[in-house]
Amino acid sequence: MATIAPNLLEGALKTVPYLTKLPTHRLWLDYDHEADVLYISLERPQKATTSRMREDGILLRYRNKKLVGVTVFEASKR
């Protein structure tokens, strides 16, 4: 069983109020350590039709007008 440092767990738990406000009942998180990219899927499969890159380096993925995924580049630095 992996152990998690208490301060790391506390930091992760601070995201809970924001995660519960997302427009979905399920979400999937995938982190690519080598690329330092966090993938957040609000639907699986995403089947995104368009995407929009924000100025802060976060990619929003849409199917029509519905947000279906978020890609966070340089995730460990945020």
Sequence and secondary structure as in RCSB ss.txt:
>XXXX:A:sequence
MATIAPNLLEGALKTVPYLTKLPTHRLWLDYDHEADVLYISLERPQKATTSRMREDGILLRYRNKKLVGVTVFEA
SKR
>XXXX:A:secstr
     HHHHHHHHTTHHHHTTSS S  EEEEETTTTEEEEESSSS   SEEEE TTSEEEEEETTEEEEEEEETG
GG 
